[in-house]
Amino acid sequence: MPQTVKGVVSRAKGAPVELVDVVVPDPGPAEVVVQIQACGVCHTDLAYRDGNITDQWPFLLGHEAAGTVEAVGSAVTHVEPGDFVVLNWRAVCGECRACRKGKQQYCCNTFNAEQPMTLTDGTALTPALGIGAFIEKTLVHQGQCTKVNPAADPAVAGLLGCGVMAGIGAAVHTGAVARGDAVAVIGCGGVGSAAVAGARLAGASVVIGVDVDQRKLDWAKDLGATHTILSGEGVHVPEAVKALTGGFGADVVIDAVGRPETWEQAFYARDLAGVVVLVGVPSPTMRLEMPLLDFFSHGGSLKSAWYGDCLPERDFPALVDLSLQGRLPLEKFVTERIGVGDVEEAFHAIHEGRVLRSVVVFGANNPG
């Protein structure tokens, strides 16, 4: 039978979120009900609330989640009840033109649950990134569930569902950072600090964190940055990066902010034929104006990182295992553990730059 549980819903642009009753249907043939144990509060959830992604209100927010499979549909073969899973928003189809080319990370036909979760009056909810996990239990497609080591802390493992994976993947996959490389990361919030950790994991010898906030630079240093640059008025970021790299610039520069001015800084802060990776998400109105000749004369690669070019089935289990082995400090991304009723306050913490991640924790470990 359908279940009624508590979930966090956004009803209107910019309005405070509400903790309300949500109806979760029994799973259809390819669907799974997951009991959520923890879910990170990501800037993307805030973007949904503020109307910067779509206008399909009401939204069921939350997507960086880990939990336990409770029930499965009749055609589900990928997971079974009791499995500990991290949820992902790119469920690879295996059949589209990207998948047929062996580029599953660009899958064009990602799967979501077919049935909607609803308010008690029957109003269908739009789940954030096809997940909706600020809720005690959620309904997803089986391909959105990735099994990982159950010894992992759900509050830590769930962060791989979006921002942390985006940052690590921007360095490891999109930027293809190699041992001995020099890397600069512009913007050291959650995604940027994850890119710092990814660069160190890949063997970079120089990792430079760049930010206007000293607190974020301290986070970057804690996650492996060898140098930091406090940017802002009077600081020429490309020259500052070159001063730390023998005058040449970095092999890979990652823009985790996603503004024209930071992308331009990244472009000119790299070495000749270096790589620029854009992982920060620009707004639709932003424009870039630069001399076309500079694109030719500097050479190299200009790339965008979509979900860190990850494959959840490949990357989530490996990164969780590296964390459990003490080789990847994912636990450092969890700034605070909060209750499901504290999401609106967590959005304020994001605005003020006070956290890498607030994580909503359900069940016995709920701090509320």
HUQUI-V162087 format. One record per residue. N is the residue number from 0. RES is the residue in three letters. BURIAL is # if it has 24 or more other C-alpha atoms within 12 Angstrom, else .. D_LAST is the distance of its C-alpha to the last C-alpha in Angstrom with 2 decimals. Layout:
N:RES:BURIAL:D_LAST, N:RES:BURIAL:D_LAST
This chain:
0:MET:.:28.59, 1:PRO:.:26.28, 2:GLN:#:22.58, 3:THR:.:20.37, 4:VAL:#:16.78, 5:LYS:#:14.21, 6:GLY:#:15.02, 7:VAL:#:15.20, 8:VAL:#:18.76, 9:SER:#:21.09, 10:ARG:#:23.90, 11:ALA:.:26.13, 12:LYS:.:27.09, 13:GLY:.:24.96, 14:ALA:.:23.05, 15:PRO:.:19.29, 16:VAL:#:17.48, 17:GLU:#:16.26, 18:LEU:#:13.83, 19:VAL:#:16.55, 20:ASP:#:18.13, 21:VAL:#:19.99, 22:VAL:#:22.83, 23:VAL:#:23.28, 24:PRO:#:26.91, 25:ASP:#:28.36, 26:PRO:#:29.47, 27:GLY:#:32.96, 28:PRO:.:35.51, 29:ALA:#:34.10, 30:GLU:#:30.43, 31:VAL:#:27.38, 32:VAL:#:24.07, 33:VAL:#:21.36, 34:GLN:#:18.04, 35:ILE:#:15.79, 36:GLN:#:13.86, 37:ALA:#:13.24, 38:CYS:#:14.67, 39:GLY:#:15.72, 40:VAL:#:16.04, 41:CYS:#:19.83, 42:HIS:#:22.33, 43:THR:#:23.90, 44:ASP:#:21.03, 45:LEU:#:21.66, 46:ALA:#:25.34, 47:TYR:#:24.89, 48:ARG:#:23.16, 49:ASP:#:26.00, 50:GLY:.:28.72, 51:ASN:.:30.03, 52:ILE:.:30.23, 53:THR:.:31.25, 54:ASP:.:31.40, 55:GLN:.:30.47, 56:TRP:#:27.70, 57:PRO:#:25.37, 58:PHE:#:23.44, 59:LEU:#:20.66, 60:LEU:#:19.12, 61:GLY:#:17.97, 62:HIS:#:20.40, 63:GLU:#:19.62, 64:ALA:#:18.30, 65:ALA:#:18.78, 66:GLY:#:18.54, 67:THR:#:20.82, 68:VAL:#:23.72, 69:GLU:#:23.53, 70:ALA:#:26.80, 71:VAL:#:29.78, 72:GLY:#:32.70, 73:SER:.:36.27, 74:ALA:.:37.46, 75:VAL:#:34.62, 76:THR:.:36.00, 77:HIS:#:33.74, 78:VAL:#:30.74, 79:GLU:#:30.12, 80:PRO:.:27.30, 81:GLY:.:25.32, 82:ASP:#:25.99, 83:PHE:#:23.31, 84:VAL:#:23.77, 85:VAL:#:23.03, 86:LEU:#:23.68, 87:ASN:#:26.44, 88:TRP:#:27.99, 89:ARG:#:31.57, 90:ALA:#:32.67, 91:VAL:#:36.26, 92:CYS:#:38.89, 93:GLY:.:41.73, 94:GLU:.:44.38, 95:CYS:.:44.39, 96:ARG:.:46.80, 97:ALA:.:44.35, 98:CYS:.:43.52, 99:ARG:.:47.24, 100:LYS:.:47.91, 101:GLY:.:45.49, 102:LYS:.:43.05, 103:GLN:#:40.12, 104:GLN:#:37.74, 105:TYR:#:39.36, 106:CYS:#:39.10, 107:CYS:.:40.01, 108:ASN:.:38.68, 109:THR:#:35.07, 110:PHE:#:33.68, 111:ASN:#:30.79, 112:ALA:#:30.01, 113:GLU:#:32.76, 114:GLN:#:30.91, 115:PRO:#:28.54, 116:MET:#:25.10, 117:THR:#:25.28, 118:LEU:#:23.85, 119:THR:.:24.70, 120:ASP:.:27.91, 121:GLY:.:29.08, 122:THR:.:28.53, 123:ALA:#:28.34, 124:LEU:#:25.59, 125:THR:#:26.50, 126:PRO:#:24.12, 127:ALA:#:23.68, 128:LEU:#:26.27, 129:GLY:#:26.85, 130:ILE:#:23.48, 131:GLY:#:20.61, 132:ALA:#:17.51, 133:PHE:#:14.44, 134:ILE:#:14.61, 135:GLU:#:14.08, 136:LYS:#:17.83, 137:THR:#:20.51, 138:LEU:#:24.31, 139:VAL:#:26.37, 140:HIS:#:29.90, 141:GLN:#:30.56, 142:GLY:#:31.80, 143:GLN:#:28.41, 144:CYS:#:27.13, 145:THR:#:28.05, 146:LYS:#:27.85, 147:VAL:#:26.87, 148:ASN:#:26.67, 149:PRO:#:23.88, 150:ALA:.:23.56, 151:ALA:#:21.82, 152:ASP:#:18.18, 153:PRO:#:16.89, 154:ALA:#:15.09, 155:VAL:#:18.57, 156:ALA:#:20.83, 157:GLY:#:19.37, 158:LEU:#:20.39, 159:LEU:#:23.96, 160:GLY:#:23.64, 161:CYS:#:24.67, 162:GLY:#:24.72, 163:VAL:#:25.12, 164:MET:#:27.73, 165:ALA:#:29.47, 166:GLY:#:29.92, 167:ILE:#:30.99, 168:GLY:#:33.27, 169:ALA:#:34.80, 170:ALA:#:36.12, 171:VAL:#:36.90, 172:HIS:#:38.14, 173:THR:#:39.11, 174:GLY:#:40.36, 175:ALA:#:41.64, 176:VAL:#:41.17, 177:ALA:#:43.60, 178:ARG:.:44.01, 179:GLY:.:45.39, 180:ASP:#:44.45, 181:ALA:#:43.41, 182:VAL:#:40.37, 183:ALA:#:38.95, 184:VAL:#:35.59, 185:ILE:#:35.33, 186:GLY:#:31.78, 187:CYS:#:29.26, 188:GLY:#:25.90, 189:GLY:#:24.03, 190:VAL:#:27.10, 191:GLY:#:29.63, 192:SER:#:28.03, 193:ALA:#:27.92, 194:ALA:#:31.61, 195:VAL:#:32.24, 196:ALA:#:30.76, 197:GLY:#:32.81, 198:ALA:#:35.94, 199:ARG:#:35.66, 200:LEU:#:35.04, 201:ALA:#:38.24, 202:GLY:#:40.20, 203:ALA:#:40.68, 204:SER:#:42.33, 205:VAL:#:41.46, 206:VAL:#:38.11, 207:ILE:#:37.89, 208:GLY:#:34.74, 209:VAL:#:35.50, 210:ASP:#:33.23, 211:VAL:#:33.44, 212:ASP:.:30.27, 213:GLN:.:30.68, 214:ARG:#:26.98, 215:LYS:#:27.28, 216:LEU:#:30.49, 217:ASP:#:28.82, 218:TRP:#:26.36, 219:ALA:#:29.49, 220:LYS:#:31.27, 221:ASP:#:28.46, 222:LEU:#:28.77, 223:GLY:#:32.54, 224:ALA:#:34.32, 225:THR:#:37.60, 226:HIS:#:38.28, 227:THR:#:36.57, 228:ILE:#:38.06, 229:LEU:#:36.58, 230:SER:#:38.03, 231:GLY:.:38.71, 232:GLU:.:41.77, 233:GLY:.:44.80, 234:VAL:.:43.45, 235:HIS:.:45.29, 236:VAL:#:42.88, 237:PRO:#:45.57, 238:GLU:#:47.77, 239:ALA:#:44.93, 240:VAL:#:44.09, 241:LYS:#:47.80, 242:ALA:.:48.14, 243:LEU:#:45.66, 244:THR:#:47.40, 245:GLY:.:51.03, 246:GLY:.:51.76, 247:PHE:.:51.25, 248:GLY:#:47.72, 249:ALA:#:45.00, 250:ASP:#:45.68, 251:VAL:#:42.48, 252:VAL:#:40.60, 253:ILE:#:37.27, 254:ASP:#:36.25, 255:ALA:#:32.48, 256:VAL:#:32.64, 257:GLY:#:34.97, 258:ARG:#:37.12, 259:PRO:#:40.94, 260:GLU:#:41.21, 261:THR:#:38.96, 262:TRP:#:40.73, 263:GLU:#:44.05, 264:GLN:#:42.93, 265:ALA:#:42.07, 266:PHE:#:45.44, 267:TYR:#:47.45, 268:ALA:#:45.41, 269:ARG:#:46.43, 270:ASP:#:49.56, 271:LEU:#:52.51, 272:ALA:#:51.59, 273:GLY:#:47.96, 274:VAL:#:44.98, 275:VAL:#:42.61, 276:VAL:#:39.38, 277:LEU:#:37.47, 278:VAL:#:33.85, 279:GLY:#:32.41, 280:VAL:#:32.72, 281:PRO:.:35.21, 282:SER:.:35.18, 283:PRO:.:38.02, 284:THR:.:40.03, 285:MET:.:40.37, 286:ARG:.:43.89, 287:LEU:.:45.50, 288:GLU:.:49.04, 289:MET:.:50.74, 290:PRO:.:54.30, 291:LEU:.:54.94, 292:LEU:.:57.20, 293:ASP:.:54.30, 294:PHE:.:52.71, 295:PHE:.:55.99, 296:SER:.:56.81, 297:HIS:.:53.48, 298:GLY:.:53.30, 299:GLY:#:50.37, 300:SER:#:47.55, 301:LEU:#:45.15, 302:LYS:#:42.27, 303:SER:#:39.08, 304:ALA:#:36.18, 305:TRP:#:34.68, 306:TYR:#:31.47, 307:GLY:#:33.15, 308:ASP:#:35.93, 309:CYS:#:33.84, 310:LEU:#:34.40, 311:PRO:#:31.07, 312:GLU:#:32.88, 313:ARG:.:34.66, 314:ASP:#:32.18, 315:PHE:#:28.67, 316:PRO:#:29.75, 317:ALA:#:31.88, 318:LEU:#:29.30, 319:VAL:#:26.67, 320:ASP:#:29.45, 321:LEU:.:30.39, 322:SER:#:26.86, 323:LEU:.:26.88, 324:GLN:.:30.32, 325:GLY:.:29.18, 326:ARG:.:31.44, 327:LEU:#:28.93, 328:PRO:#:25.96, 329:LEU:#:23.46, 330:GLU:#:20.55, 331:LYS:#:21.48, 332:PHE:#:20.39, 333:VAL:#:16.66, 334:THR:#:16.03, 335:GLU:#:12.24, 336:ARG:#:9.33, 337:ILE:#:6.84, 338:GLY:#:5.05, 339:VAL:#:8.17, 340:GLY:#:8.29, 341:ASP:#:8.83, 342:VAL:#:12.07, 343:GLU:#:14.48, 344:GLU:#:13.51, 345:ALA:#:13.87, 346:PHE:#:17.30, 347:HIS:.:18.24, 348:ALA:#:17.51, 349:ILE:#:19.87, 350:HIS:.:22.45, 351:GLU:.:22.47, 352:GLY:#:22.75, 353:ARG:.:19.95, 354:VAL:#:18.58, 355:LEU:#:20.21, 356:ARG:#:17.22, 357:SER:#:13.60, 358:VAL:#:12.29, 359:VAL:#:9.85, 360:VAL:#:8.90, 361:PHE:#:9.15, 362:GLY:.:9.90, 363:ALA:.:9.95, 364:ASN:.:8.74, 365:ASN:.:5.42, 366:PRO:.:3.82, 367:GLY:.:0.00
